[in-house]
């Protein structure tokens, strides 16, 4: 066992003395030592129930003959950190989580790991760590929140942000806003739509790193506790069979993840996280392949914010496996891959029926023949930009209008609230990228303000920052290269005509290369607003774009 290096032999007697100090018996030391990475805290609603999940995992591990030992991982609530300096710290925690988990796992020679995450950055962060450490590992998330209800209608966190915009527009009273605040987030769990946390928990299941239901069983269901016990038991089987994360997270597994991403209409943030996880697993994953996969993958689900269905509805309809089974009817899923169940993908999804075609469309009757996410390119995004196509109104798939240029999110929100944005405008928010922000803030506040003001079908928003999974409308984010490193978004001036054609994956400004070059000669980079502390170090190290090798995707799997 890997843990023998800290518990067996005369040279390890000092180590055993420290285990004795922990109250661990010799009988426990004779068993495999299983690290349980707990993201529990009391500030993130998606994590407030993780202590119960961890207790269930511990019981499962012990029942199967292992010795469970818990250690923590941090987690930031994107909703609470939204709209202020705190959001600059959210994305960077992904790498802090990966680094600190790697350090703990390697320093203490755990034989295997059970990861217990739930929200936006700790799910991908722990997947990155699992791939790096590469001891047997399994994931069990805390589960999604139940949808709220206001005036008989299901709601979620995105409804709350849009309610603030409606209040600003004079379309909602303060008492009505407060009613939303009291009702839209009714339980523990990751926010109830197909936002980033739920997207990544579902994709963990697709990658083969979580058991059936990992992404969809609601947090407050007792079924979630049973799932955690089974995950604790299953890790012992994975250890015995020596099935490791890099055996599971192979190239084809990431192709499956991108395919299901398109079918579910996941958060655009998945386009940041999947390449980072793949990199740690030794797989080159470039966003160029996303459009190829989207072109052949139908969009089967319109979960909030794209529609009025929620994670609990997807769970009742058959969950992620039912979506995969629909896709497999057209041979779009690699079925031969091993997973943490100890079985192949094909064995896992066999017989998993679509129980509600109103929630999961059949493969013959999709919402669209192409996937829910599109990667755009053009002279405004020479590397790439990302849009959640499934959440864009049909009339905004093609749009042309004058740029309204802002050098930070705060100025844009102020202009929107003061009624300074008109139908047809294209709001541009720049210097919010990973280097220039620094930290690449999410833009849920301005997008929600636009929707709340009733401008969602007439105003587009473009940023080198990123969008929350809760964003909807013609919101194009992750524009790369970012303004801080001289991307063409830095050269825009008020009134420049922006040309968007999502149907053709294009994002341009109506300027010639000569005109752009003339502006570039005059451009002066802006100094970052944060010059000390961790964010300053992050800004100094991060590169704006990831230019890995492009995977060759065959026409047929």
Beta strands, then each sheet from edge to edge (+ up, - down):
strand 1: 33-38
strand 2: 67-72
strand 3: 112-116
strand 4: 136-139
strand 5: 148-150
strand 6: 153-155
strand 7: 374-378
strand 8: 381-387
strand 9: 398-406
strand 10: 426-429
strand 11: 460-463
strand 12: 475-480
strand 13: 497-501
strand 14: 506-509
sheet 1: 2+ 1+ 3+ 4+
sheet 2: 5+ 6-
sheet 3: 7+ 8- 12+ 11+ 10+ 9+ 13- 14+
end
